[in-house]
Amino acid sequence: MKICTLVLVGLLGICFNLSAQLTYSTTPDAQTKFPRKSNNLTAIMGAFADEVEVLKKEIKGRREQHIEGLTFYTGSLEGRKIVLVQGGIGKVNAALTTTLLLEHFRPREVIFTGIAGGLNPKYQPGDIVMATKVAYHDYGRVLKEGMTVRPTRNPYNFQENPLYFPADSSLLLVAGVVIPKVKLEKVGNYQPTIYSGTVVTGDVFMASDSASLHIRRTMQADAIEMEGAAVSQICWQQRVPFLIIRSLSDNANHSASVDMHTYGPIAARNSAALVKALLERLK
């Protein structure tokens, strides 16, 4: 389903201002909100160099900060104060990098940008799936009947987290406003489109027709990747707004390895284009 772009600008301002000032309580199981101390900047994460370099080269006043072996770039992008980092591939690297970001920079929101494999047969390489919710496809229980996906548990109280982590509604609302202005790079003669949907995460590169079809059917997923749910879980538990943006480099099938190298750079640039449009609005 495409993001609806017919939203009221007044409602956008109200919702986003509330999101900037109010986040979830630091008590993990609390349902109320109260002001959380944060810095007025946006954190941007990527896993591959292609996903980060396209943004890094445009940062104004760029400075580097090295923390636990990772390089964080600070400055201004599209008029918005940011911190940018390449966190590496996989859930553990993503969780580590997100934790360092939140601890050392206290961003107002976290945006992940990068490539993914497409599970929805209607979507093509170059298209963007903006995650309305994110889940693990490889966390759960394996019995003789097969794999059952289960929710993770919050380490603060050992209660179950959501099976699907929902993206921040205000960031999705901002995205709905800027999408018509985003110019995506063509893949051959195909003009990519921006969709909203479900993204799933696991520590595997998916290049199997049958396995992809199974995950598509059981989790109603539109794209598959290796970091998003880990970023989402850390942000959810710390009550920090987040948004996962993925541009498709392949269709997670038998030709995924070849397609990723062919279309990956274009997909990375398309994802970055949406991120820049969001930053211009967030300023």
C-alpha positions in Angstrom: 0.0 0.0 0.0 1.4 3.4 -0.9 1.8 6.0 1.8 -1.1 8.5 1.5 0.3 11.9 0.6 -2.9 13.8 1.2 -2.3 14.8 4.8 -3.0 18.1 6.5 0.1 20.2 7.0 -1.3 21.6 10.2 -1.7 18.1 11.6 1.8 17.3 10.6 3.2 20.3 12.5 1.3 19.4 15.6 2.1 15.7 15.5 5.8 16.2 14.8 6.3 18.9 17.4 4.7 16.6 20.0 7.0 13.8 18.8 10.0 16.0 19.2 9.1 17.0 22.8 7.5 13.8 24.1 8.8 10.3 24.0 8.0 7.1 26.0 8.7 7.0 29.7 12.0 5.6 30.7 10.0 3.0 32.7 10.0 0.3 30.0 6.4 -0.9 30.6 4.9 2.5 31.0 2.2 3.6 28.6 2.3 7.3 29.3 4.8 9.8 27.9 6.9 12.6 29.3 9.7 14.9 28.1 12.9 13.0 27.5 16.2 14.8 27.4 17.7 14.5 23.9 19.8 16.5 21.6 18.3 18.2 18.6 19.8 16.0 15.9 19.0 13.0 13.8 21.0 9.8 13.8 21.5 8.0 10.5 22.8 4.5 10.2 23.8 2.2 7.3 25.5 -1.2 7.1 27.4 -1.0 3.8 29.8 1.7 2.6 27.6 2.5 -0.4 24.7 3.2 2.0 26.7 5.7 4.0 29.2 7.3 1.6 26.5 8.9 -0.6 25.4 10.9 2.5 28.8 11.4 4.1 30.2 13.3 1.2 27.4 15.9 1.4 27.7 16.7 5.2 28.6 20.3 5.8 31.1 21.0 8.6 31.9 17.3 8.8 33.8 16.1 11.8 34.8 12.6 12.9 34.5 11.0 16.3 35.9 7.6 17.0 34.1 5.5 19.6 34.9 1.8 20.3 36.4 1.4 16.8 33.5 3.0 15.0 33.7 6.3 13.1 30.8 8.7 13.7 30.4 11.7 11.4 28.7 14.9 12.7 27.7 18.0 10.9 24.8 19.3 8.9 22.9 17.7 6.0 20.0 19.4 4.2 20.0 22.0 7.0 19.5 19.4 9.8 22.1 18.5 12.4 23.0 14.8 12.1 25.3 12.1 13.2 26.1 9.4 10.6 27.7 6.0 11.1 28.4 2.8 9.1 27.6 0.1 11.7 28.4 -3.1 9.7 26.3 -6.1 8.6 24.1 -8.1 10.9 21.9 -7.8 14.0 24.7 -7.7 16.6 26.6 -5.0 14.8 23.4 -3.0 14.4 22.5 -3.3 18.1 26.0 -2.3 19.2 26.1 0.7 16.9 22.6 1.8 17.9 23.5 1.6 21.6 26.6 3.7 21.1 24.6 6.2 19.1 22.0 6.6 21.8 24.5 6.7 24.7 27.0 9.2 23.2 24.8 11.4 21.0 21.3 11.2 22.4 19.6 11.8 19.0 16.0 12.9 18.7 15.3 10.1 16.2 17.1 7.3 14.4 16.8 6.6 10.7 18.3 3.5 9.1 19.0 3.7 5.4 20.1 0.9 3.1 19.3 -1.9 0.7 17.2 -5.0 1.1 15.7 -8.0 -0.8 12.2 -7.7 -2.0 9.6 -10.3 -0.9 6.5 -8.6 -2.3 6.2 -9.9 -6.0 4.8 -6.5 -7.0 8.0 -4.6 -6.0 11.1 -4.3 -8.2 14.8 -3.4 -7.7 15.1 0.4 -7.0 11.7 0.6 -5.2 11.7 1.7 -1.6 9.9 0.0 1.2 9.5 2.3 4.2 8.8 0.1 7.1 5.6 0.7 9.1 6.7 -2.2 11.3 9.8 -4.4 11.6 10.2 -8.0 13.0 12.8 -10.8 13.2 12.2 -13.8 11.0 14.9 -15.9 12.7 14.1 -15.5 16.4 11.8 -18.1 17.9 11.4 -21.8 18.4 12.2 -24.7 16.1 10.2 -27.9 16.4 9.8 -30.8 14.1 6.9 -29.0 12.5 9.2 -26.1 11.6 10.1 -22.6 12.8 7.7 -20.6 15.0 8.6 -16.9 15.2 8.5 -15.5 18.7 8.8 -12.0 20.2 12.0 -11.0 22.0 12.1 -10.0 25.7 12.9 -6.6 27.2 16.0 -7.0 29.4 14.7 -4.4 31.8 11.7 -6.4 33.0 11.8 -9.6 30.9 8.4 -9.0 29.5 7.8 -9.7 25.8 8.5 -7.0 23.3 6.1 -6.6 20.4 6.6 -9.2 17.7 6.5 -6.4 15.2 8.1 -3.1 16.2 6.1 -0.2 14.9 7.8 2.8 13.3 7.3 6.2 14.7 4.0 7.6 13.5 5.2 11.2 13.2 8.2 10.2 11.1 5.9 8.3 8.8 3.6 11.3 8.6 6.6 13.5 7.6 7.6 11.0 5.0 4.1 11.1 3.6 4.5 14.8 3.0 8.0 14.6 1.3 7.5 11.6 -0.8 6.0 13.5 -3.8 9.2 15.6 -3.9 11.6 12.7 -4.0 13.2 11.9 -7.4 14.3 8.3 -7.5 16.9 7.1 -9.9 15.6 4.8 -12.7 16.7 1.2 -13.0 16.9 0.8 -16.8 13.6 2.1 -18.1 11.8 1.3 -14.8 10.8 4.2 -12.6 11.0 3.1 -8.9 8.2 3.8 -6.4 8.1 4.4 -2.7 5.9 2.0 -0.7 5.1 1.4 2.9 5.2 -2.1 4.3 6.6 -4.7 6.6 10.3 -5.4 6.8 11.8 -8.5 8.4 15.3 -9.1 9.7 17.6 -12.1 10.1 21.3 -13.0 10.1 21.1 -14.5 6.7 21.4 -13.2 3.2 18.3 -14.5 1.5 18.8 -16.0 -1.9 16.2 -18.8 -2.0 12.9 -18.8 -3.9 11.2 -21.2 -1.5 12.5 -19.7 1.7 11.5 -16.2 0.6 8.1 -17.3 -0.4 7.6 -19.0 3.0 8.6 -15.8 4.9 6.4 -13.7 2.7 3.4 -16.0 3.4 3.9 -16.5 7.1 4.9 -12.9 8.1 3.2 -10.9 5.3 6.6 -9.3 4.7 7.5 -7.0 1.9 11.3 -6.8 2.3 14.0 -8.8 4.1 17.4 -7.5 5.4 19.9 -8.0 8.3 19.8 -5.1 10.7 16.4 -3.3 10.9 14.7 -5.2 13.7 17.8 -4.9 15.9 17.9 -1.2 15.5 14.1 -1.1 16.1 14.4 -3.2 19.3 17.0 -1.0 20.9 15.1 2.2 20.0 11.8 0.7 21.2 13.3 -0.3 24.5 15.0 3.1 24.9 11.8 5.0 23.7 13.5 6.7 20.8 11.6 7.3 17.6 12.9 5.3 14.6 12.3 4.7 10.9 13.7 2.0 8.7 14.1 2.8 5.0 15.0 0.1 2.6 15.5 0.3 -1.2 15.4 -3.0 -3.0 18.6 -4.4 -4.6 17.1 -7.8 -5.5 14.1 -10.1 -5.0 15.7 -12.4 -2.4 15.6 -15.3 -4.9 18.1 -17.5 -6.7 19.6 -14.5 -8.6 19.9 -12.3 -5.5 23.7 -12.4 -5.2 24.1 -11.2 -8.8 21.3 -8.7 -8.6 22.6 -7.1 -5.4 25.9 -6.2 -7.1 24.1 -4.9 -10.2 21.3 -2.8 -8.5 22.7 -2.3 -5.0 24.4 1.1 -5.7 21.3 2.5 -7.3 19.1 1.2 -4.4 21.5 2.8 -1.9 21.2 6.2 -3.7 17.5 6.0 -3.8 17.2 5.3 -0.1 19.6 8.2 0.6 17.4 10.5 -1.6 14.4 9.8 0.7 16.5 10.3 3.8 17.7 13.7 2.5 14.1 14.8 1.8 13.2 13.8 5.4 16.1 15.7 6.9 15.1 18.9 5.0 11.6 18.6 6.5 12.9 17.7 10.0 15.0 20.9 10.2 
